[in-house]
């Protein structure tokens, strides 16, 4: 039986001890597993591989014992599936919270070990450029007027950040997106804040209409990649907004935005600016969970207008 079904003899003894599978006994004391018992053991094996405990397989085993062709056919089995899914969802949520807390500590430690090259306060230097230090989710950038920095957009237009209009425009800055079949830089996943650019773009795509309804006049992504590279992402993900290319780091030079080095490349650190009437109204930095960041921006926009989720 153990060889046929692919479990250990010890497992069979345990199933028998817990009353899940009870084989008949031959006169010589040997256990005799009939066709139903074989199906029951196979069911336990498959369900435990899915993540259910042996105890949770009870309703499925009983369903087979009742003459059903599948252990999934009984209401009790379906209820067990639902409970197991709910339990897993709760565990996943707890793990996400722990992951985000660890990411926050990692980001803080990395920033302490690799300080951002920027001035301690927002000011204009001798050439009229703004420098700033972004720290702890707030920024000396808030209230700073944007200089006339014009960037090419993936829709073929050019965008002047100082002339976006009176409404609130969301500009999320990200390091780098990959392409299918092309590897990201070595060690990319180990760089604090680097991973998650595609997921972040998908989040802003999926919430685009809600962001506009909440008061955003527009949404743009911005990176140091070229427009051609960004256009592939826009087409592949069907993004309803344009990306802005800044390979020359004009925005960094103008505003002192944080950068980092990876695989010989200079890249932007992840942050988001809310630009209103040509000035920075709010800055999100650091961004710990890129896949959830669009929700964070949406909540902020709604809070400004007194709306609720």
N, C-alpha and C positions, 0 to 999 in steps of 0.2 A: 504494500500500500504506500509506504513512504517513497519508494523508488518511482512508483507510477505517478503519484501526484506532485512529487518534488518538494516534500517537506521532510523534516527529521522525525525519527521514531520518538524522540523526546517530545516533539510538538504534538504528535498523535496522542501520546499518553496524557499530555496536558489538556487537550480537547476533551478526552474521555473523562478526566478527573473533574472538569468544570461542567460536565453534562451536555456539552455542545454536540458531540458525536459519540454515540453509544453503540459499538459493534456487538453483534451476536457472539455467543461463546460456543465453540464446538465442544464435544464431549472430552476431547483431549486438552481443553483449556485454551486452544488457539482462538484468537480474535478473528471473526469473519465479517469483513466489510462488504455490505451489499451496494448496489448501484446508487441508492440515495445517500449512503454514507460517503461514497466517493465524491458525489456532487457537493456534499456539505463541506468536505475538507477542501475541495477546489475553491468553493466560495469563500471560505475563511482565508485561504491563501491570497486570493485576489483582493479581497477587501482590506486585509492588513497591508498589502502592498500599496493600496490607495491612501493609507494613513489611518484607517480605523483601528481601534484596539480589538483584541480578541473578544473581549466582553461585548463590544458594540456589534459584533457579527451575529449575536443571538437571534434577533428577529429574522434575519435572512435564512439562518439555519432552520429555524422553526417553520418558515414559509416553505422550504423544500420538503421538510418532514410532513407537511400538510398536503402534499401531493402536487404542489405548483411546479411548473417546469423551470421557473426562475425565482431566485431569492428576492428579486426586486418587485415582485408582483403584489406583495401584501402592503396594506397601509402602514403597518408598523415599520416596515423596511424604509418606506419613503420618509417617514417621520425621523428615522435614525439618520438618513442622509442629511435632512435639513438641520438637525441638531449638530451634526458633525461639521457641516459647512459654517454654521453660526459660531461654533467653538473656534474653528480655524480662522474665521474673519477677526474674532476678538484677539487671537494670538498674533495675527498679522499686524493688527493695529498697534498692539503693544510693542511689537518688534520695530515697526516704523517709528514709533515715538523714541525708542531706545536708539535706533539708527540716527535719527535727527539730532538727538542730544549728543551722541558721539561725534557726529559731523560738526556740530557747533564747537565742541571742545577742540576737535582737530583743526578747524578753521582758525580759531583763536590762537592755538599754539603755533600754527604755521605762520600766521601773520606776525606773531611776536618774534619768531625766528627769522622771518624774511620781511622786514618792514617795508611798507610801500614808499617809494621814492616820491615824496610830495611835501609841501610846506605844512606847517602846523596849523595855519589858519588860512582862510580864503583871502587872497589879495592879488592885485595885479602887479606883475614885475615890470622891469624897465621897458620891456617890449609890449606891455599892455596885455599880457597873457595871464589868465587866472590860474593860480595853483591852489591846491586844497589837500587836506588829509581826510579820507573817508574812514569812519571808525564806528563800530558798534551799532549799525543800522541807522545812524543819523549822519549828517555831513555838513561841513562848512560850505558846501556848494549851495545849500538851500538859500534862496533869495538872490543868487548870483545871476546877472543878466548874461545870456548866451551871446558870444560874438558871432559875427556872420561867417559861419562855417557851412560851406555847401558840399554835399555829398551825393554821389550817384546812387540812384535807387534801382532795384531790380525790374521795375516797371518802365524803365527808360527815362524817367524824369530825374531832375536834380532837386534836392531838398535843402533849403536853408534853415538850419536849426533856430536861427534868430527870428524867422518869419513864419513860424508854424501857426500863428493866429492866437486869438484870445482863449480858445477852449483848451482843455487839458489833453495833452498828447503824451502817450505812453511810449517811451523809447527804452527798450530793454537791451542791454549790452551783454554780449556773450563771447566766450573765448573762440570756439572752433566747432564746426559741425563736420562729421565725416561723410563719406560717400559709400554706398554699397560696394563691397569688394575691395575697398581701400582701407588699410589699417590706419588707426589713429597713432599719434606718436607713442613711442615705447614708454610704459609706465604712466600712461594718461589717467587710468583709473585711480592711481595712487596720489595724484596731484589734488590737493584740497580745492574744491569748488570747480574743477575742470569738467567732470563728467555730467551729462544731463542736458546738453544743448538741444538735441533733437526733441527730447521729451518736453523741454521748456517751450519750444516752438509749437509743438502740438497742443500744449495747454493754452497758449494764446490763440491758436486757431480755433480750438473747441469753444473758447469763451469769448470769441471776438464780438459776436452780436450782443452778448450780455455786457461786455465792457463798454460798447457804444451806448447801450441803453442806460448804463450807470453814469454816463457823462463824459466818456472819452471821445475826443474829437477825432482821434486816429491812433493807430498802433504801428510802431516800426521796430524791427530788430536791427541791431548794429554790431558789426564785428570788423576785424582787420582783414577778413578774407575779401577776395575780389568779387565784383558783381556777377561774373560768369559762374564762379563757384557757388555763390549764394542763390543764383537763379535756378540751379539744379535742385536745391533744397526746396525752394518755393514751388517748383513744378511737381516734385515728387510728393511733397506733403500737402499740396493743394492749399497753400497758405493764402488767406484772403487779404493779406497786407504785404507791403513791400519791405525788403531788407535794404539797409544802407551800408555801403562799403566804405571802409576807412583804412585802407592799407598803409596810408602815410601817417596815421595816428594824429590827424588834425584835431580831433576832439580831445585826445589826450593832451596835446600841446596847449590847447586852449583852456581846458578845464582841470588838468592835472588828474585825470581818471587813473585808477590803479591798473597796473599791468604785471605780467610775470613772464618768465622764460620757460620754454619747453621744447626739447629736441631742436635747439637752435633757432626757434621761432619766438618772436615777441607777440604776446597775445593780451587781449583785454581780460581783466577779471570781471566776473559776473556781477552786474548791478542793474538797477532800473531807475530811470529818472522820469518824473512827471514834470513836463514842461508846460507852463501856462503863461501866455502873453509875453513870450520871449525870455522868461526867467525860470529857474529851477524851483519848483514848488515843493517837491518831496523827493527823497532818495531812498531806495530800498537797498541796503547793503549791510552785511553780506547776505546772499541768497543761499539758504542751506538745502532746500528741497526744490530743485528746478522744476520738477514735474508738478508741483503744487503752487508754484509762484504766481501763475495767472489768477488763481483763487485769492491769493493774498492781495494782489493789486485790485481785483474786483471788490473785495471787502473794503479796501481803503476808499475806493471811489464811491461806493455806496454810503460809506460813513460820512463822506463830505456832503452828500446830498440828503442825508438823513434816511436813506433807504435801508431795507433789510434784505437778507437772502431769501 
